[in-house]
Amino acid sequence: MKVEESNVRKTPPAPTPSNERARNPGVPLELDWIREVRVNRSAVERRTATLGTRRSVKKQWQAAWLLKAISCIDLTALSGDETPGRIRRICAKARQPVRQDILDSLEAGHVGLSTAAVCVYHEMVETAVRALEGSEIPVAAVSAGFPHGLSPYRVRLAGIEASVAAGAEELDIVITRQHVLAGNWEALFDEVSAYREACGKAHLKTILATGELGTLKNVYKASLVCMMAGADFIKTSTGKEKVNATLPVGLVMARAIREYGQRTGYQAGFKPAGGISKAKQALVWLTLMKEELGNAWLEPALFRFGASSLLADIERQLEHYVSGPDGPPHPLGGADSGSYTGA
């Protein structure tokens, strides 16, 4: 399927309510569909080059969109030097991501704002689960040989099963890049299908490591195959590659999600990760989701940011807005603003 510039957007499947977590059951592998894929790189780059310039969100609407961005953050702790104490502090921040006085000034103190999830290595899953007990914030575990995906296959499957047993409700797994680079779509499908089975009721996010896949066409094809195999989310990167989430890759993956939904009736989520550390970047990604996939992909059920430092910058921007010379002129919200209504 060609990815071209177009002002006409076909309607994706009916949106999932924001308080429900979508599942993608997958479909049989369709190699003819994969062979049809074409990507016009020039069109993709022209489209994404204008995302940050054609639209701008100002004043109270910008603050509302930044609160929305917080509700979609998978707050990550993947440096490798985490301690139980640090994980507990991160979980506390996930529960209360913005100071209460700032929220009260924005007249948003009642919405129960939290991040979408906390993402950790397997060793810290149980600590995070205990720290988040009583909240609705799930723990996501990176697995399947993260970040390279080169550990023995049985070890990768066992790692997924162990994290699920420890309480992880979401698994962020890495695919074997060589399957994509060699065009071995059957092997990729079988791998992701096995990961999906090992996850059980836990949601599966497949990390494509798009910066290592060579072409946008490969990104599109890998996205489709992972969704066919039952991935609930497709994710750009581990955050540890040289090139992580970029807007051209994001557009291609969003178009793959749209096409998959139109042809199967199933929804899949999207998670850009790596290098998204500024509030302004978050607004551009939310704009991409709204324009390409619709409002359902502005909710954590179908959209996440993989980020560790983004939250701090958003909180700084909200504090500046509250303490600025004019202060917040109106309560947050409004039908025309893409208003924030709670995580």
Buried (B, 14 or more C-beta within 10 A) or exposed (E): BEBEEEEEEEEBBEBBEBEEBBBBEBBEBBEEBBEEBEBBEEBBEEBBEEBBEEEEBEBBBBBBBBBBBBBBBBBBBBEEEBEBEBBBEBBEBBBEBBEEEBBEBBBBBEBEBBBBBBBBBBEBBBBBBBBBEEEEBBBBBBBBBBBBBEBEEEEBBBBBBBBBEBBBBBBBBBBBBEBBBEEBBEBBBBBBBBBBBBBEEBBBBBBBBBBBBEBBBBBBBBBBBBBBBBBBBBBBBBBBBEBBBBBBBBBBBBBBBBBBBEEBEBBBBBBBBBBBBBBEBBBBBBBBBBBBBBEBBBBBBBBBBBBBEBBBBBBEBBBEBBEEEEEBEEEBBEEEBBBBBBB
